[in-house]
Amino acid sequence: MHVRELIKGMDAIITDGVSIQDFAVVTDTNNKTAKKILDVFIKNGIGKFDGDNVYFELGDKIKAAFLVIENGEQIEQVSEHLDWKDFEGLVAQILEEKGFATMKNMILTKPRMEIDVVGINHGIAMLIDCKHWKKLSQSSLNTIVEKQIKRVKHYISKTNEAIAVPVIVTLYHEQINFINKVPIVPVQQLSSFIDEFYGNLDKVKTIEK
């Protein structure tokens, strides 16, 4: 299957059920091609059939984006078919699968600050700033880290959480690195990062009351 057809399929991924016929209309293809696209998605863990409809979960669209990139498309081209909600949704889903209670787009006041994703488990809050589809220079990352540390300090002052950890999740970086002990985590490695999180607390920046 041509990668361009998979990109068209990305645009038809919605969290409600969609029939093959409707999928064909949105992707501007015929029913046969729509079924092939859906079969490729489902084979790769994106969506599932229930009767005559396919149902997608929050985060499936960005999973489809990774599939398209793996098949040779440029990130910049794929990014035009995504928005920040897709990325934050995937991050929250990964946290929830690891047992975290999550909240997206948390607003703090006085001063007003917004935290993209908060995940809480075992009395520790992981506060994540999601940076999607944008290549970041070292100086930009330094600024992003400084701002996230300020948000975490503000969060600790406003909530009952005793310990919080600032984390930056990106798409572009190939490996986990650290700035001022704040982890910069590629979303592809977020699951394994969480698996090792509690064993590596001494290596990351923690902010406490």
Backbone as a chain_set.jsonl record, in Angstrom:
{"seq": "MHVRELIKGMDAIITDGVSIQDFAVVTDTNNKTAKKILDVFIKNGIGKFDGDNVYFELGDKIKAAFLVIENGEQIEQVSEHLDWKDFEGLVAQILEEKGFATMKNMILTKPRMEIDVVGINHGIAMLIDCKHWKKLSQSSLNTIVEKQIKRVKHYISKTNEAIAVPVIVTLYHEQINFINKVPIVPVQQLSSFIDEFYGNLDKVKTIEK", "coords": {"N": [[0.834, -1.197, 0.0], [0.469, 2.254, -0.788], [2.181, 4.913, 0.831], [0.929, 7.386, 0.861], [-1.765, 6.812, 0.836], [-2.091, 5.806, 3.379], [-1.648, 8.115, 4.84], [-3.904, 9.589, 4.088], [-5.716, 7.978, 5.37], [-5.155, 8.585, 8.035], [-6.466, 11.02, 8.403], [-9.074, 10.267, 8.656], [-9.379, 9.067, 11.066], [-11.211, 8.85, 13.874], [-12.548, 9.08, 17.208], [-15.063, 8.06, 17.549], [-17.217, 5.433, 16.232], [-16.663, 4.349, 12.862], [-17.842, 3.628, 9.632], [-16.855, 1.481, 6.879], [-17.71, 2.598, 4.51], [-18.103, 5.321, 5.158], [-15.506, 5.917, 5.904], [-14.247, 5.638, 3.459], [-15.34, 7.807, 2.098], [-14.331, 10.043, 3.523], [-11.593, 9.679, 3.13], [-11.454, 9.963, 0.461], [-11.461, 7.757, -1.282], [-12.2, 4.478, -2.668], [-14.436, 1.842, -1.498], [-13.01, -0.571, -1.397], [-10.291, 0.201, -1.269], [-10.401, 1.697, 1.098], [-11.012, -0.33, 2.932], [-8.62, -1.794, 2.782], [-6.793, 0.069, 3.82], [-7.779, 0.288, 6.435], [-7.4, -2.336, 7.281], [-4.604, -2.475, 7.345], [-4.083, -0.601, 9.374], [-5.396, -1.838, 11.597], [-4.003, -4.247, 11.765], [-1.665, -3.261, 12.776], [-2.298, -2.561, 15.323], [-3.974, -0.362, 15.508], [-6.986, 0.832, 16.034], [-10.081, -1.122, 15.943], [-12.306, -3.601, 14.67], [-15.82, -3.679, 15.203], [-18.556, -5.253, 14.681], [-19.912, -3.76, 11.843], [-18.475, -1.467, 11.945], [-15.472, 0.461, 12.559], [-13.636, 1.153, 15.425], [-11.79, 3.675, 17.005], [-9.231, 4.61, 19.35], [-8.301, 7.275, 21.631], [-5.261, 8.639, 20.738], [-4.711, 6.863, 18.737], [-4.428, 8.106, 16.285], [-1.925, 9.351, 16.305], [-0.37, 7.105, 16.598], [-0.799, 5.996, 14.113], [0.527, 7.922, 12.673], [3.21, 7.411, 13.342], [3.448, 4.938, 12.137], [3.212, 5.653, 9.444], [5.507, 7.215, 9.15], [7.455, 5.277, 9.622], [7.162, 3.932, 7.304], [8.413, 5.51, 5.495], [7.669, 8.2, 5.061], [8.202, 11.747, 5.458], [8.656, 13.414, 8.593], [7.838, 16.088, 8.749], [5.884, 16.288, 6.776], [3.941, 14.528, 7.691], [3.227, 15.756, 10.048], [1.502, 17.792, 9.39], [-0.961, 16.708, 9.427], [-1.712, 16.337, 11.987], [-2.547, 17.4, 15.354], [-1.92, 19.221, 18.438], [-3.497, 18.037, 20.367], [-3.671, 15.368, 19.653], [-1.112, 14.418, 20.219], [-0.792, 14.951, 22.996], [-2.857, 13.374, 23.897], [-1.921, 10.792, 23.352], [0.306, 10.673, 25.068], [-0.963, 10.881, 27.578], [-2.469, 8.536, 27.469], [-0.491, 6.535, 27.481], [0.558, 6.906, 30.059], [-1.732, 6.267, 31.583], [-2.037, 3.582, 30.969], [0.047, 2.62, 32.411], [-0.807, 2.774, 34.958], [-1.183, 5.315, 36.041], [-3.071, 8.063, 37.323], [-4.491, 10.582, 35.377], [-4.413, 13.97, 34.105], [-5.215, 16.362, 31.694], [-4.043, 19.419, 30.29], [-3.97, 21.134, 32.608], [-4.8, 23.937, 34.514], [-3.157, 26.39, 36.325], [-3.316, 29.067, 38.696], [-2.486, 32.519, 39.44], [0.565, 33.018, 39.467], [-0.976, 32.588, 36.173], [-0.602, 29.443, 34.767], [-0.138, 26.712, 32.517], [-0.245, 23.206, 32.438], [0.622, 20.571, 30.396], [0.216, 17.681, 30.585], [-0.574, 15.847, 33.448], [0.473, 13.25, 35.488], [-0.23, 10.994, 38.063], [0.964, 8.788, 40.491], [1.511, 6.468, 43.084], [1.936, 8.539, 44.948], [3.569, 10.363, 43.704], [3.914, 12.986, 41.414], [4.063, 13.303, 37.957], [4.904, 15.766, 35.822], [4.287, 16.812, 32.664], [5.559, 18.386, 29.809], [4.594, 18.71, 26.576], [6.212, 18.582, 23.547], [5.721, 18.802, 20.3], [6.359, 17.785, 16.96], [8.35, 19.623, 16.221], [11.522, 20.751, 15.634], [14.018, 21.23, 18.019], [16.343, 23.517, 19.272], [19.355, 23.477, 21.279], [19.433, 25.69, 22.989], [16.748, 26.412, 22.979], [15.618, 24.177, 24.2], [16.788, 24.427, 26.726], [15.464, 26.716, 27.694], [12.818, 25.786, 27.668], [12.981, 23.766, 29.6], [13.605, 25.285, 31.905], [11.234, 26.763, 32.181], [9.413, 24.709, 32.634], [10.275, 23.712, 35.078], [9.608, 25.877, 36.7], [6.826, 25.749, 36.465], [6.329, 23.336, 37.755], [7.184, 23.869, 40.362], [5.286, 25.8, 40.999], [2.992, 24.244, 40.833], [3.403, 22.421, 42.955], [3.218, 24.195, 45.076], [0.546, 24.787, 45.011], [-0.965, 22.511, 45.33], [-1.756, 19.342, 46.959], [0.152, 17.499, 46.544], [3.179, 15.846, 47.349], [5.61, 15.347, 46.127], [6.979, 16.16, 42.988], [7.829, 15.755, 39.539], [9.491, 17.242, 36.867], [9.075, 16.752, 33.379], [9.997, 16.553, 29.961], [8.474, 15.734, 26.972], [9.128, 14.676, 23.737], [9.03, 14.455, 20.093], [11.112, 14.446, 18.312], [13.714, 13.84, 19.293], [16.115, 11.212, 19.524], [16.988, 9.714, 21.646], [16.862, 9.402, 25.24], [17.749, 12.238, 27.082], [19.237, 14.587, 29.425], [18.654, 17.739, 30.952], [19.775, 19.81, 33.357], [19.063, 17.782, 35.108], [16.493, 17.283, 34.325], [14.493, 15.12, 32.526], [14.529, 14.623, 28.998], [12.412, 13.178, 26.939], [11.892, 11.043, 24.242], [8.775, 10.335, 22.728], [8.429, 7.775, 21.814], [9.924, 6.316, 23.58], [8.737, 6.663, 25.981], [7.147, 4.82, 27.402], [8.994, 2.83, 28.309], [10.603, 4.505, 29.82], [8.853, 5.2, 31.903], [8.536, 2.703, 33.063], [10.988, 2.379, 34.301], [11.059, 4.47, 35.972], [10.609, 4.826, 38.842], [12.749, 3.496, 39.91], [14.791, 5.122, 39.194], [14.623, 7.567, 40.425], [16.494, 8.993, 41.886], [18.098, 10.028, 39.987], [16.801, 11.97, 38.582], [15.344, 15.275, 38.493], [13.655, 16.237, 41.321], [10.96, 17.897, 42.865], [9.933, 19.135, 45.896], [7.565, 19.733, 48.586]], "CA": [[0.0, 0.0, 0.0], [1.236, 3.492, -0.875], [2.172, 5.664, 2.082], [-0.023, 8.496, 0.748], [-3.08, 6.308, 1.218], [-2.1, 5.729, 4.835], [-1.807, 9.49, 5.336], [-5.334, 9.886, 3.951], [-6.397, 7.25, 6.429], [-4.986, 9.31, 9.3], [-7.459, 12.094, 8.503], [-10.388, 9.684, 8.936], [-9.363, 8.433, 12.389], [-11.978, 9.561, 14.898], [-12.754, 8.205, 18.356], [-16.348, 7.38, 17.386], [-17.178, 4.39, 15.223], [-16.765, 4.789, 11.476], [-18.049, 2.517, 8.712], [-15.945, 1.46, 5.74], [-18.235, 3.539, 3.519], [-17.774, 6.688, 5.609], [-14.052, 6.028, 5.849], [-13.92, 5.84, 2.043], [-15.719, 9.179, 1.732], [-13.393, 10.987, 4.134], [-10.261, 9.504, 2.541], [-11.582, 10.161, -0.982], [-11.086, 6.509, -1.943], [-13.348, 3.571, -2.788], [-14.59, 0.952, -0.338], [-11.954, -1.577, -1.403], [-9.069, 0.841, -0.765], [-10.65, 2.041, 2.5], [-10.878, -1.575, 3.706], [-7.196, -2.125, 2.834], [-6.16, 0.991, 4.773], [-8.21, -0.103, 7.776], [-6.751, -3.612, 7.606], [-3.221, -2.166, 7.714], [-4.132, 0.032, 10.696], [-5.772, -2.812, 12.625], [-2.879, -5.177, 11.877], [-0.628, -2.581, 13.552], [-2.829, -2.177, 16.63], [-4.633, 0.94, 15.416], [-8.404, 0.603, 15.794], [-10.574, -2.502, 15.962], [-13.647, -3.787, 14.135], [-16.914, -4.123, 16.058], [-19.628, -5.283, 13.7], [-19.562, -3.148, 10.56], [-17.737, -0.226, 12.183], [-14.15, 0.439, 13.187], [-13.558, 2.097, 16.542], [-10.438, 4.111, 17.325], [-9.009, 5.175, 20.677], [-7.48, 8.467, 21.707], [-3.865, 8.262, 20.566], [-4.542, 6.043, 17.539], [-4.01, 8.919, 15.141], [-0.479, 9.544, 16.335], [0.212, 5.794, 16.307], [-0.815, 5.895, 12.655], [1.59, 8.805, 12.182], [4.477, 6.682, 13.458], [3.425, 3.899, 11.101], [3.483, 6.311, 8.164], [6.925, 7.613, 9.167], [8.228, 4.041, 9.473], [7.048, 3.516, 5.909], [9.229, 6.355, 4.641], [7.252, 9.586, 4.906], [8.91, 12.72, 6.282], [7.913, 13.885, 9.766], [7.238, 17.389, 8.474], [4.666, 16.063, 5.991], [2.964, 13.87, 8.551], [2.807, 16.681, 11.108], [0.412, 18.635, 8.899], [-2.219, 15.992, 9.63], [-1.863, 16.134, 13.428], [-2.554, 18.598, 16.198], [-1.338, 19.008, 19.759], [-4.36, 17.16, 21.151], [-3.312, 13.982, 19.337], [0.127, 14.088, 20.92], [-1.067, 14.919, 24.425], [-3.709, 12.219, 24.137], [-1.083, 9.598, 23.386], [1.103, 10.722, 26.298], [-1.857, 10.545, 28.691], [-2.841, 7.122, 27.346], [0.649, 5.724, 27.934], [0.584, 7.013, 31.513], [-2.86, 5.529, 32.146], [-1.746, 2.151, 30.822], [1.034, 2.28, 33.441], [-1.425, 2.895, 36.267], [-1.242, 6.696, 36.503], [-4.239, 8.919, 37.146], [-3.997, 11.666, 34.529], [-5.19, 15.163, 33.805], [-4.623, 17.111, 30.593], [-4.263, 20.874, 30.222], [-4.273, 21.648, 33.942], [-4.558, 25.367, 34.636], [-2.828, 26.95, 37.637], [-3.548, 30.513, 38.708], [-1.703, 33.444, 40.284], [0.271, 33.397, 38.076], [-1.604, 31.563, 35.35], [0.287, 28.532, 34.058], [-0.821, 25.512, 32.042], [0.572, 21.995, 32.362], [0.021, 19.755, 29.336], [-0.262, 16.401, 31.121], [-0.159, 15.486, 34.812], [0.234, 11.855, 35.843], [0.05, 10.778, 39.489], [0.96, 7.393, 40.92], [2.347, 6.219, 44.264], [2.246, 9.785, 45.637], [4.495, 11.198, 42.936], [3.302, 13.578, 40.226], [4.919, 13.55, 36.801], [4.343, 16.888, 35.082], [4.872, 16.675, 31.333], [5.408, 19.405, 28.774], [4.651, 17.995, 25.296], [6.732, 19.353, 22.424], [5.468, 17.914, 19.174], [6.596, 18.162, 15.571], [9.16, 20.834, 16.133], [12.917, 20.535, 15.994], [14.349, 22.156, 19.095], [17.761, 23.748, 19.497], [19.76, 23.305, 22.678], [19.015, 26.872, 23.757], [15.296, 26.328, 23.143], [15.364, 23.164, 25.217], [17.157, 25.002, 28.026], [14.37, 27.605, 28.092], [11.66, 24.932, 27.934], [13.219, 23.101, 30.884], [13.483, 26.294, 32.962], [9.811, 27.092, 32.342], [8.722, 23.56, 33.22], [10.64, 23.679, 36.494], [8.789, 26.908, 37.352], [5.453, 25.233, 36.545], [6.279, 22.274, 38.764], [7.253, 24.545, 41.671], [3.977, 26.43, 41.202], [2.064, 23.137, 41.069], [3.641, 21.937, 44.319], [2.735, 25.209, 46.029], [-0.907, 24.917, 44.915], [-1.642, 21.223, 45.492], [-1.381, 18.533, 48.122], [1.182, 16.526, 46.17], [4.414, 16.073, 48.103], [6.771, 15.264, 45.23], [6.65, 16.275, 41.565], [8.978, 15.627, 38.648], [9.282, 17.83, 35.539], [9.499, 15.918, 32.256], [9.691, 17.051, 28.625], [8.305, 14.64, 26.014], [9.273, 15.193, 22.374], [9.004, 13.476, 19.016], [12.277, 14.498, 17.446], [14.958, 13.301, 19.832], [16.22, 9.768, 19.338], [17.292, 9.048, 22.91], [16.605, 10.199, 26.439], [18.868, 12.966, 27.669], [18.854, 15.372, 30.595], [19.107, 19.109, 31.131], [19.552, 20.147, 34.764], [18.421, 16.585, 35.665], [15.134, 17.133, 33.791], [14.578, 14.208, 31.384], [13.94, 14.917, 27.692], [12.063, 11.802, 26.583], [11.143, 10.822, 23.007], [7.532, 9.659, 23.079], [8.576, 6.344, 21.542], [10.573, 5.683, 24.724], [8.061, 7.065, 27.211], [6.7, 3.633, 28.136], [10.133, 2.233, 29.023], [11.018, 5.492, 30.822], [7.961, 5.068, 33.053], [8.837, 1.424, 33.704], [12.212, 2.514, 35.098], [10.973, 5.776, 36.623], [10.757, 4.806, 40.299], [14.094, 3.039, 40.235], [15.771, 6.143, 38.805], [14.231, 8.867, 40.987], [17.668, 9.706, 42.367], [18.81, 10.591, 38.836], [16.006, 13.038, 37.977], [15.047, 16.412, 39.354], [12.391, 16.155, 42.051], [10.616, 19.123, 43.579], [9.101, 18.734, 47.037], [7.039, 20.817, 49.436]], "C": [[0.872, 1.252, 0.0], [1.08, 4.301, 0.404], [1.176, 6.817, 2.038], [-1.438, 8.06, 1.117], [-3.199, 6.181, 2.728], [-2.264, 7.113, 5.456], [-3.264, 9.922, 5.219], [-6.124, 9.198, 5.056], [-6.29, 7.922, 7.782], [-6.084, 10.336, 9.501], [-8.848, 11.577, 8.849], [-10.447, 8.992, 10.288], [-10.08, 9.324, 13.39], [-12.296, 8.572, 16.014], [-14.12, 7.534, 18.332], [-16.212, 6.296, 16.325], [-17.343, 4.956, 13.827], [-16.917, 3.553, 10.59], [-17.017, 2.58, 7.585], [-16.394, 2.481, 4.694], [-17.88, 4.979, 3.889], [-16.275, 6.933, 5.554], [-13.607, 6.295, 4.414], [-14.231, 7.266, 1.612], [-14.699, 10.181, 2.26], [-12.013, 10.896, 3.48], [-10.265, 9.701, 1.028], [-11.06, 8.944, -1.751], [-12.358, 5.682, -2.148], [-13.374, 2.62, -1.593], [-13.471, -0.085, -0.245], [-10.655, -1.008, -0.829], [-9.22, 1.198, 0.709], [-10.479, 0.814, 3.387], [-9.41, -1.972, 3.833], [-6.465, -1.236, 3.838], [-6.499, 0.576, 6.202], [-7.553, -1.413, 8.21], [-5.299, -3.39, 8.041], [-3.179, -1.544, 9.111], [-4.38, -1.019, 11.788], [-4.659, -3.831, 12.843], [-1.772, -4.596, 12.745], [-1.163, -2.022, 14.871], [-3.501, -0.829, 16.665], [-6.09, 0.716, 15.054], [-8.771, -0.865, 15.866], [-11.991, -2.527, 15.389], [-14.6, -4.22, 15.241], [-18.164, -4.086, 15.184], [-19.149, -4.707, 12.379], [-18.716, -1.89, 10.72], [-16.355, -0.497, 12.772], [-14.121, 1.513, 14.26], [-12.095, 2.384, 16.867], [-10.402, 4.684, 18.737], [-8.217, 6.473, 20.562], [-6.01, 8.056, 21.634], [-3.631, 7.425, 19.324], [-4.036, 6.852, 16.348], [-2.494, 9.115, 15.135], [0.25, 8.211, 16.173], [0.253, 5.567, 14.797], [0.273, 6.77, 12.046], [2.946, 8.116, 12.246], [4.566, 5.593, 12.399], [3.773, 4.491, 9.738], [4.955, 6.708, 8.064], [7.813, 6.386, 8.978], [8.211, 3.535, 8.035], [7.66, 4.531, 4.943], [8.808, 7.795, 4.475], [8.01, 10.496, 5.862], [8.023, 13.199, 7.432], [7.178, 15.189, 9.469], [5.928, 17.243, 7.697], [3.567, 15.467, 6.86], [2.394, 14.855, 9.567], [1.65, 17.568, 10.685], [-0.954, 17.992, 9.138], [-2.494, 15.724, 11.109], [-2.03, 17.463, 14.144], [-2.058, 18.224, 17.597], [-2.188, 18.062, 20.617], [-4.029, 15.689, 20.907], [-2.109, 13.54, 20.163], [-0.108, 13.975, 22.424], [-1.944, 13.728, 24.789], [-2.916, 10.933, 24.219], [-0.267, 9.548, 24.669], [0.245, 10.324, 27.5], [-2.234, 9.067, 28.658], [-1.725, 6.207, 27.83], [0.736, 5.742, 29.461], [-0.529, 6.176, 32.15], [-2.635, 4.024, 32.058], [-0.731, 1.68, 31.86], [0.494, 2.504, 34.85], [-1.498, 4.299, 36.836], [-2.651, 7.269, 36.338], [-3.763, 10.16, 36.395], [-4.977, 12.829, 34.44], [-4.462, 15.915, 32.695], [-4.982, 18.585, 30.707], [-4.718, 21.456, 31.562], [-3.876, 23.119, 34.045], [-4.27, 25.721, 36.092], [-3.005, 28.46, 37.567], [-2.575, 31.227, 39.643], [-0.26, 33.001, 40.489], [-0.334, 32.24, 37.3], [-0.537, 30.748, 34.612], [-0.511, 27.312, 33.634], [0.166, 24.361, 31.941], [-0.109, 21.036, 31.4], [-0.586, 18.47, 29.878], [0.304, 16.193, 32.52], [-0.507, 14.021, 35.039], [0.651, 11.62, 37.285], [-0.056, 9.298, 39.808], [1.919, 7.244, 42.103], [2.812, 7.52, 44.929], [3.225, 10.691, 44.932], [3.799, 11.691, 41.677], [4.36, 13.776, 39.149], [4.242, 14.636, 35.962], [5.051, 16.991, 33.736], [4.535, 17.857, 30.453], [5.616, 18.699, 27.431], [5.112, 18.929, 24.182], [6.664, 18.486, 21.183], [5.767, 18.587, 17.842], [7.35, 19.472, 15.431], [10.58, 20.519, 16.553], [13.345, 21.631, 16.972], [15.858, 22.277, 19.242], [18.078, 23.554, 20.969], [19.31, 24.486, 23.52], [17.506, 26.873, 23.982], [14.933, 25.317, 24.213], [15.705, 23.672, 26.616], [16.031, 25.88, 28.562], [13.126, 26.812, 28.463], [11.793, 24.258, 29.296], [13.045, 24.083, 32.043], [12.018, 26.625, 33.243], [9.053, 25.936, 32.997], [9.052, 23.416, 34.699], [9.807, 24.702, 37.278], [7.343, 26.427, 37.504], [5.334, 24.196, 37.652], [6.337, 22.88, 40.17], [5.911, 25.2, 42.012], [2.928, 25.367, 41.531], [2.191, 22.621, 42.502], [3.081, 22.913, 45.351], [1.205, 25.278, 46.081], [-1.667, 23.622, 45.21], [-1.167, 20.512, 46.747], [-0.307, 17.501, 47.799], [2.498, 16.864, 46.869], [5.644, 16.124, 47.2], [6.289, 15.361, 43.785], [7.928, 16.283, 40.742], [8.665, 16.288, 37.308], [9.852, 16.921, 34.456], [9.117, 16.612, 30.958], [9.582, 15.843, 27.701], [8.294, 15.232, 24.602], [9.071, 14.066, 21.354], [10.342, 13.381, 18.295], [13.518, 13.814, 17.995], [14.96, 11.776, 19.784], [16.491, 9.031, 20.641], [17.016, 9.994, 24.067], [17.874, 10.942, 26.836], [18.339, 13.87, 28.779], [19.422, 16.779, 30.501], [18.765, 19.499, 32.557], [18.744, 19.044, 35.463], [16.957, 16.428, 35.251], [15.204, 16.241, 32.549], [13.857, 14.74, 30.15], [13.678, 13.554, 27.061], [11.349, 11.759, 25.234], [9.894, 9.997, 23.319], [7.604, 8.163, 22.793], [9.191, 5.599, 22.723], [9.885, 5.998, 26.054], [7.641, 5.858, 28.044], [7.842, 3.009, 28.936], [10.668, 3.194, 30.083], [10.168, 5.361, 32.085], [8.249, 3.77, 33.806], [10.037, 1.541, 34.655], [12.192, 3.75, 36.0], [11.283, 5.718, 38.121], [12.14, 4.324, 40.731], [15.167, 4.069, 39.943], [15.452, 7.519, 39.374], [15.433, 9.685, 41.463], [18.429, 10.385, 41.233], [18.059, 11.756, 38.191], [15.721, 14.125, 39.002], [13.687, 16.205, 40.015], [12.193, 17.454, 42.816], [9.609, 18.768, 44.662], [8.618, 19.952, 47.792], [8.04, 21.187, 50.505]], "O": [[1.886, 1.312, 0.696], [-0.002, 4.37, 0.987], [0.63, 7.192, 3.075], [-2.217, 8.851, 1.648], [-4.265, 6.415, 3.298], [-2.937, 7.267, 6.475], [-3.806, 10.545, 6.132], [-7.073, 9.759, 5.605], [-7.214, 7.846, 8.592], [-6.581, 10.517, 10.613], [-9.707, 12.343, 9.285], [-11.466, 8.389, 10.624], [-9.612, 10.416, 13.713], [-12.311, 7.362, 15.788], [-14.323, 6.536, 19.023], [-15.215, 6.244, 15.605], [-18.074, 5.925, 13.625], [-16.214, 2.558, 10.77], [-16.386, 3.614, 7.369], [-15.567, 3.146, 4.07], [-17.42, 5.754, 3.05], [-15.828, 8.024, 5.201], [-12.696, 7.088, 4.181], [-13.474, 7.867, 0.85], [-14.253, 11.064, 1.528], [-11.342, 11.911, 3.295], [-9.219, 9.619, 0.383], [-10.325, 9.075, -2.729], [-13.458, 6.137, -1.837], [-12.449, 2.6, -0.781], [-13.034, -0.438, 0.85], [-9.998, -1.647, -0.008], [-8.283, 1.026, 1.488], [-9.881, 0.894, 4.46], [-8.994, -2.442, 4.892], [-5.629, -1.709, 4.608], [-5.626, 0.517, 7.068], [-7.193, -1.574, 9.376], [-4.818, -4.028, 8.979], [-2.341, -1.913, 9.933], [-3.654, -1.073, 12.78], [-4.399, -4.235, 13.976], [-1.022, -5.339, 13.379], [-0.562, -1.126, 15.464], [-3.595, -0.207, 17.723], [-6.406, 0.441, 13.896], [-7.906, -1.74, 15.852], [-12.773, -1.599, 15.594], [-14.245, -5.021, 16.106], [-18.757, -3.027, 14.973], [-18.111, -5.111, 11.855], [-18.284, -1.308, 9.725], [-16.109, -1.532, 13.392], [-14.534, 2.649, 14.026], [-11.276, 1.474, 16.988], [-11.406, 5.176, 19.25], [-7.56, 6.74, 19.556], [-5.572, 7.201, 22.404], [-2.49, 7.279, 18.885], [-3.301, 6.336, 15.505], [-1.858, 9.051, 14.083], [1.37, 8.183, 15.665], [1.219, 5.016, 14.269], [0.871, 6.412, 11.032], [3.742, 8.222, 11.313], [5.633, 5.353, 11.833], [4.537, 3.901, 8.974], [5.574, 6.551, 7.011], [8.81, 6.445, 8.258], [9.109, 2.814, 7.6], [7.462, 4.441, 3.732], [9.509, 8.561, 3.814], [8.414, 10.071, 6.944], [6.814, 13.367, 7.277], [6.034, 15.373, 9.886], [4.976, 17.986, 7.933], [2.404, 15.862, 6.767], [1.212, 14.791, 9.905], [0.894, 18.046, 11.531], [-1.983, 18.663, 9.058], [-3.408, 14.97, 11.445], [-1.694, 18.518, 13.607], [-1.811, 17.054, 17.889], [-1.662, 17.37, 21.489], [-4.094, 14.867, 21.821], [-2.086, 12.446, 20.727], [0.329, 13.012, 23.053], [-1.792, 13.142, 25.861], [-3.199, 10.076, 25.056], [-0.159, 8.492, 25.293], [0.672, 9.53, 28.338], [-2.309, 8.419, 29.702], [-1.984, 5.215, 28.511], [0.963, 4.704, 30.082], [-0.3, 5.467, 33.131], [-3.003, 3.282, 32.968], [-0.651, 0.488, 32.159], [1.244, 2.435, 35.823], [-1.843, 4.466, 38.005], [-3.334, 6.998, 35.35], [-2.73, 10.731, 36.745], [-6.18, 12.689, 34.663], [-3.244, 16.085, 32.746], [-6.068, 18.949, 31.157], [-5.715, 22.173, 31.638], [-2.755, 23.496, 33.705], [-5.05, 25.389, 36.983], [-2.86, 29.06, 36.502], [-1.94, 30.62, 40.505], [0.103, 32.637, 41.607], [-0.231, 31.079, 37.695], [0.318, 31.304, 33.922], [-1.458, 26.92, 34.317], [1.272, 24.519, 31.424], [-1.287, 20.721, 31.567], [-1.766, 18.196, 29.659], [1.504, 16.345, 32.748], [-1.641, 13.601, 34.81], [1.751, 11.997, 37.689], [-1.03, 8.637, 39.448], [3.003, 7.826, 42.113], [3.939, 7.602, 45.416], [3.667, 11.689, 45.501], [3.171, 10.913, 40.959], [5.421, 14.346, 39.403], [3.137, 14.44, 35.457], [6.258, 17.226, 33.673], [3.381, 18.277, 30.359], [6.69, 18.153, 27.176], [4.473, 19.945, 23.911], [7.446, 17.549, 21.026], [5.479, 19.764, 17.624], [7.006, 20.318, 14.606], [10.826, 20.078, 17.676], [13.061, 22.811, 16.764], [16.566, 21.274, 19.326], [17.177, 23.477, 21.804], [18.853, 24.304, 24.649], [17.034, 27.283, 25.042], [14.051, 25.561, 25.037], [14.994, 23.379, 27.577], [15.682, 25.801, 29.74], [12.456, 27.12, 29.449], [10.827, 24.189, 30.056], [12.412, 23.755, 33.046], [11.612, 26.752, 34.398], [8.159, 26.157, 33.815], [8.189, 23.036, 35.49], [9.358, 24.421, 38.388], [6.709, 26.662, 38.533], [4.354, 24.181, 38.396], [5.612, 22.443, 41.064], [5.459, 25.161, 43.156], [2.082, 25.569, 42.401], [1.184, 22.41, 43.179], [2.537, 22.501, 46.375], [0.632, 25.76, 47.058], [-2.892, 23.643, 45.327], [-0.31, 20.998, 47.486], [0.098, 16.723, 48.663], [2.878, 18.031, 46.965], [6.598, 16.851, 47.475], [5.308, 14.721, 43.406], [8.971, 16.757, 41.191], [7.673, 15.934, 36.67], [10.954, 16.389, 34.588], [8.038, 17.196, 30.859], [10.494, 15.017, 27.65], [7.546, 16.167, 24.313], [8.959, 12.893, 21.71], [10.667, 12.338, 17.728], [14.301, 13.259, 17.225], [13.927, 11.136, 19.982], [16.244, 7.828, 20.725], [16.948, 11.212, 23.901], [18.949, 10.346, 26.917], [17.136, 13.91, 29.037], [20.54, 16.978, 30.024], [17.592, 19.518, 32.93], [17.871, 19.318, 36.286], [16.257, 15.551, 35.757], [15.915, 16.579, 31.602], [12.734, 15.237, 30.233], [14.618, 12.851, 26.69], [10.296, 12.38, 25.086], [9.964, 9.051, 24.103], [6.926, 7.37, 23.447], [9.006, 4.39, 22.859], [10.388, 5.644, 27.12], [7.77, 5.878, 29.268], [7.673, 2.695, 30.114], [11.137, 2.754, 31.133], [10.69, 5.404, 33.199], [8.212, 3.738, 35.036], [10.083, 0.874, 35.689], [13.163, 4.043, 36.697], [12.123, 6.473, 38.612], [12.636, 4.703, 41.793], [16.31, 3.928, 40.377], [15.948, 8.529, 38.873], [15.399, 10.915, 41.447], [19.301, 11.219, 41.478], [18.616, 12.455, 37.345], [15.841, 13.918, 40.21], [12.683, 16.018, 39.328], [13.143, 18.032, 43.344], [8.565, 18.177, 44.386], [9.167, 21.047, 47.668], [7.779, 22.076, 51.315]]}, "num_chains": 1, "name": "protein.A"}
